Amino acid sequence: MNIEYIREFVVLAETRNFNETAERLFTTQSTISKHLKQVETELGTPLFTRTSRSVKLNEAGTLFLPYARRILDTQYEYTTALNNHLGNLSSSLTIGSLPVMAQYRITDVIARFNQENRNISLHVLEAEASELIPLLDEGTCELAFTRESPELNDNFIRIPYSTDRLIALLPSSHPLSASRQTPLSLDLLRNEPLLFIKEKTFLYEMCIRACEQAGFTPNVVFSSHRIENIIDLVRKKMGIALLMEKQIKSFNLPENVFTVAAVTPDVTSQVSLIYRKDRKLSAAGLHFLRCVEGENEERAERTADARVSSMLKSASFF
């Protein structure tokens, strides 16, 4: 079975769309359809339920998917080993990323790729989401981890990496903290002083928009790039912060001091690896993409935990 056909199956399972799959893989819908049919013939069963607008994995496809992903993981591993042995892919690669690399385990996949591919000189540019688009457009970086936003037009291919949701951070002594077990309605914050991420960032605009959709203009008394400053002002009861849940989790805040409350309506944010669809990736860029396709934030977290566990088992304690 052709491994590239398996890759097409995996991408189609994620996108549920032939056109999006073809764009992502720099091919055509008819080619994807032809290859999928060959895979299904070889396996002896259809893998998707087809409708007029999309496709969806059937039971057989759901069963086959983890094996297909394992095949692609193995391909990345042996390709990496051979590249290192033969001295292939001796080049440089520049990628961009949001500042919140650690919170979304982006640092894990970057570190893994850097350690595994010794012949590729990897450079990482940190920038806000609005700054990453021009960097990609001008070719300063080849790929970038960024948040999904209206600025991401049809010129870009998106590889989903991590999903996050908006939460409210309150002092535990605040009257609204009693709702920690149930979602906190955003309209209850209309008369509260609010603390946001810095102005002119995607998250700032997202919080403004969420409050306006809840029927009020937020009273933003402080905004900052530094989350620790926002947290400290919540501790000092200056206001309530609207932040992303995974940003907060990395701080291990004491429950007797802070309340982390889900909000309603639910507001989510998708972090994706993106690149321009009108430019074929370099060999190094394509190899990095293959690494990320085998990863996501949750898997990176499990991998990191496994490495720590292994280190602890091998350590000697006196």
PEMO-V817815 format. One record per backbone hydrogen bond with DSSP energy under -1.0 kcal/mol. CO is the residue of the C=O (numbers start at 1). NH is the residue of the N-H. If there is no record, write none. Layout:
co=(CO & CO)
nh=(NH & NH)
This chain:
co=(2 & 3 & 4 & 5 & 6 & 7 & 8 & 9 & 10 & 11 & 12 & 16 & 17 & 18 & 19 & 20 & 21 & 22 & 28 & 29 & 30 & 31 & 32 & 33 & 34 & 35 & 36 & 37 & 38 & 39 & 40 & 40 & 47 & 49 & 54 & 56 & 58 & 59 & 60 & 61 & 64 & 65 & 66 & 67 & 68 & 69 & 70 & 71 & 72 & 73 & 74 & 75 & 76 & 77 & 78 & 79 & 80 & 81 & 82 & 83 & 83 & 89 & 91 & 93 & 94 & 95 & 96 & 97 & 99 & 100 & 101 & 101 & 102 & 105 & 106 & 107 & 108 & 109 & 110 & 111 & 112 & 113 & 117 & 121 & 123 & 125 & 128 & 128 & 129 & 131 & 132 & 133 & 134 & 135 & 135 & 143 & 144 & 146 & 149 & 151 & 153 & 155 & 157 & 159 & 161 & 162 & 164 & 165 & 167 & 168 & 169 & 170 & 171 & 174 & 175 & 176 & 177 & 179 & 184 & 185 & 186 & 187 & 189 & 193 & 194 & 194 & 195 & 196 & 201 & 202 & 203 & 204 & 205 & 206 & 207 & 208 & 209 & 210 & 211 & 212 & 218 & 219 & 222 & 224 & 226 & 227 & 228 & 229 & 230 & 231 & 232 & 233 & 234 & 240 & 241 & 243 & 244 & 245 & 248 & 249 & 254 & 254 & 257 & 259 & 261 & 262 & 264 & 267 & 269 & 270 & 271 & 271 & 272 & 273 & 274 & 275 & 282 & 283 & 284 & 285 & 286 & 287 & 288 & 289 & 290 & 292 & 296 & 297 & 298 & 299 & 300 & 301 & 302 & 303 & 304 & 305 & 306 & 307 & 308 & 309 & 310)
nh=(6 & 7 & 8 & 9 & 10 & 11 & 12 & 13 & 14 & 15 & 16 & 55 & 21 & 22 & 23 & 24 & 25 & 27 & 32 & 33 & 34 & 35 & 36 & 37 & 38 & 39 & 40 & 41 & 42 & 43 & 44 & 45 & 58 & 56 & 51 & 49 & 62 & 63 & 64 & 65 & 68 & 69 & 70 & 71 & 72 & 73 & 74 & 75 & 76 & 77 & 78 & 79 & 80 & 81 & 82 & 83 & 84 & 85 & 86 & 87 & 88 & 91 & 121 & 123 & 142 & 125 & 145 & 127 & 101 & 104 & 106 & 107 & 105 & 109 & 110 & 111 & 112 & 113 & 114 & 115 & 116 & 117 & 120 & 93 & 95 & 97 & 131 & 132 & 133 & 135 & 136 & 137 & 138 & 140 & 141 & 96 & 274 & 272 & 152 & 153 & 156 & 277 & 275 & 273 & 297 & 271 & 269 & 245 & 243 & 261 & 241 & 259 & 174 & 177 & 178 & 179 & 180 & 182 & 264 & 188 & 189 & 190 & 192 & 240 & 221 & 222 & 242 & 224 & 205 & 206 & 207 & 208 & 209 & 210 & 211 & 212 & 213 & 214 & 216 & 215 & 220 & 194 & 196 & 198 & 230 & 231 & 232 & 233 & 234 & 235 & 236 & 238 & 237 & 195 & 169 & 167 & 248 & 249 & 251 & 252 & 257 & 258 & 172 & 170 & 168 & 184 & 186 & 166 & 164 & 148 & 161 & 162 & 146 & 159 & 144 & 157 & 286 & 287 & 288 & 289 & 290 & 291 & 292 & 293 & 294 & 295 & 300 & 301 & 302 & 303 & 304 & 305 & 306 & 307 & 308 & 309 & 310 & 311 & 312 & 313 & 314)
